[in-house]
Amino acid sequence: MSPGLSLKGRALRLLSGREHSRQELERKLKPHEEEPGQLARILDELQAKGFISQERVIESVIHRRADRFGAARIKQELAGKGLDAQAVSAAVASLKGSELERAREVWQRKFGQPPADAAERGKHMRFLASRGFATEVIRRAVGGTSDED
């Protein structure tokens, strides 16, 4: 960021790139605060004008991450942004319905074929676990079992 940019200008520049939570903006802009309380006043103003929106941050993260990550990983990322726990839980709950389908798509893109042996099956399962998918979903996705099982 350029050194002559005001604190509000810096905040707007960050927000123009992607949605940020209030906590993220506080963390990024705190070193540039010149007087105590200045940053809080600016963030209050931006929030009142609708530039900072918890709902948009949640939607943005889900939109960017849902096709590659499981609900647990997305929930962890949202929680790290300092968002309201109830809003995060509600958003993540909406992802759980498509978790198996998304896990199968991620698995298919990565591996493309069923594991040949137990060691390879473990590798496939660890990969999906690292992406934040639930254990039961991983078992179904790698095992190829249907939803009715």
C-alpha positions as CSV (number, residue, x, y, z in Angstrom):
1,M,0.0,0.0,0.0
2,S,1.3,3.5,-0.7
3,P,2.6,5.4,2.3
4,G,0.5,8.5,1.7
5,L,-2.9,6.7,1.7
6,S,-5.2,7.5,4.5
7,L,-6.5,4.8,6.9
8,K,-9.9,4.9,5.3
9,G,-8.3,4.7,1.8
10,R,-6.4,1.7,2.9
11,A,-9.5,0.0,4.2
12,L,-11.4,0.8,0.9
13,R,-8.5,-0.6,-1.1
14,L,-8.5,-3.8,0.9
15,L,-12.3,-4.1,0.5
16,S,-12.1,-3.5,-3.3
17,G,-10.0,-6.6,-3.7
18,R,-12.3,-9.0,-1.8
19,E,-14.7,-9.1,1.2
20,H,-13.0,-8.7,4.6
21,S,-14.4,-9.1,8.0
22,R,-14.1,-6.3,10.5
23,Q,-11.5,-8.3,12.5
24,E,-9.4,-8.9,9.4
25,L,-9.4,-5.2,8.6
26,E,-8.5,-4.3,12.2
27,R,-5.5,-6.7,12.1
28,K,-4.3,-5.4,8.7
29,L,-4.8,-1.7,9.4
30,K,-3.8,-1.5,13.1
31,P,-0.1,-0.8,12.3
32,H,-1.2,2.3,10.2
33,E,-3.4,3.8,12.9
34,E,-2.1,7.3,13.9
35,E,-4.3,8.0,16.9
36,P,-6.1,5.7,19.3
37,G,-9.7,5.1,18.3
38,Q,-9.2,6.3,14.7
39,L,-9.4,2.8,13.2
40,A,-12.6,1.9,15.2
41,R,-14.3,5.1,14.0
42,I,-13.5,4.4,10.4
43,L,-14.5,0.8,10.6
44,D,-17.8,1.8,12.3
45,E,-18.5,4.3,9.5
46,L,-17.7,1.7,6.8
47,Q,-19.9,-0.9,8.5
48,A,-22.8,1.6,8.8
49,K,-22.5,2.4,5.1
50,G,-22.6,-1.3,4.3
51,F,-19.0,-1.6,3.0
52,I,-18.2,-4.2,5.7
53,S,-20.8,-7.1,5.7
54,Q,-20.5,-10.3,7.6
55,E,-23.0,-12.0,5.3
56,R,-21.1,-11.1,2.2
57,V,-17.8,-12.4,3.7
58,I,-19.6,-15.7,4.5
59,E,-21.1,-15.9,1.0
60,S,-17.7,-15.0,-0.6
61,V,-15.8,-17.7,1.3
62,I,-18.4,-20.4,0.6
63,H,-18.5,-19.4,-3.1
64,R,-14.7,-19.5,-3.4
65,R,-14.1,-22.7,-1.3
66,A,-17.1,-25.0,-1.5
67,D,-16.0,-26.8,-4.7
68,R,-12.6,-27.7,-3.2
69,F,-13.1,-28.1,0.6
70,G,-15.4,-29.8,3.1
71,A,-17.6,-28.1,5.6
72,A,-15.2,-28.5,8.5
73,R,-12.4,-26.7,6.6
74,I,-14.7,-23.9,5.5
75,K,-16.1,-23.5,9.0
76,Q,-12.5,-23.2,10.4
77,E,-11.7,-20.5,7.8
78,L,-14.8,-18.5,8.6
79,A,-14.2,-18.8,12.4
80,G,-10.7,-17.5,11.8
81,K,-12.2,-14.3,10.3
82,G,-13.8,-13.5,13.6
83,L,-17.4,-13.9,12.3
84,D,-20.5,-14.6,14.5
85,A,-20.5,-18.3,15.4
86,Q,-24.2,-18.7,14.8
87,A,-24.0,-17.2,11.3
88,V,-21.0,-19.4,10.5
89,S,-22.8,-22.5,11.8
90,A,-26.0,-21.7,9.8
91,A,-23.9,-21.2,6.6
92,V,-21.9,-24.4,7.1
93,A,-25.1,-26.4,7.8
94,S,-26.3,-25.5,4.3
95,L,-23.1,-27.0,2.9
96,K,-23.6,-30.4,4.6
97,G,-26.4,-31.4,2.1
98,S,-24.0,-31.3,-0.8
99,E,-20.9,-32.6,1.1
100,L,-20.9,-36.1,-0.4
101,E,-21.3,-34.8,-4.0
102,R,-18.6,-32.2,-3.5
103,A,-16.2,-34.8,-1.9
104,R,-16.8,-37.1,-4.9
105,E,-16.0,-34.3,-7.3
106,V,-12.8,-33.4,-5.5
107,W,-11.7,-37.0,-5.3
108,Q,-12.5,-37.6,-9.0
109,R,-10.5,-34.6,-10.0
110,K,-7.5,-35.7,-7.9
111,F,-7.5,-39.4,-8.5
112,G,-9.9,-40.3,-11.2
113,Q,-10.1,-44.0,-10.4
114,P,-10.8,-46.3,-7.4
115,P,-7.8,-47.2,-5.2
116,A,-6.0,-50.4,-6.1
117,D,-5.2,-51.5,-2.6
118,A,-5.6,-50.5,1.1
119,A,-2.5,-48.3,1.1
120,E,-3.8,-46.3,-1.9
121,R,-7.3,-46.2,-0.3
122,G,-5.7,-44.7,2.8
123,K,-3.9,-42.1,0.7
124,H,-7.2,-41.1,-1.0
125,M,-9.0,-40.9,2.4
126,R,-6.2,-38.8,4.0
127,F,-6.4,-36.4,1.1
128,L,-10.1,-35.8,1.5
129,A,-9.7,-35.5,5.3
130,S,-7.1,-32.8,4.8
131,R,-9.7,-31.0,2.7
132,G,-12.1,-30.9,5.6
133,F,-14.6,-33.6,4.6
134,A,-16.3,-35.7,7.3
135,T,-15.2,-39.2,7.9
136,E,-18.5,-40.8,6.8
137,V,-18.5,-38.7,3.7
138,I,-15.0,-39.7,2.9
139,R,-15.8,-43.4,3.3
140,R,-18.7,-43.1,0.9
141,A,-16.8,-41.0,-1.6
142,V,-13.8,-43.3,-1.8
143,G,-15.7,-46.5,-1.4
144,G,-18.2,-45.5,-4.1
145,T,-21.2,-46.4,-2.0
146,S,-24.5,-44.8,-2.9
147,D,-26.4,-42.4,-0.7
148,E,-29.0,-45.1,0.2
149,D,-26.4,-47.4,2.0
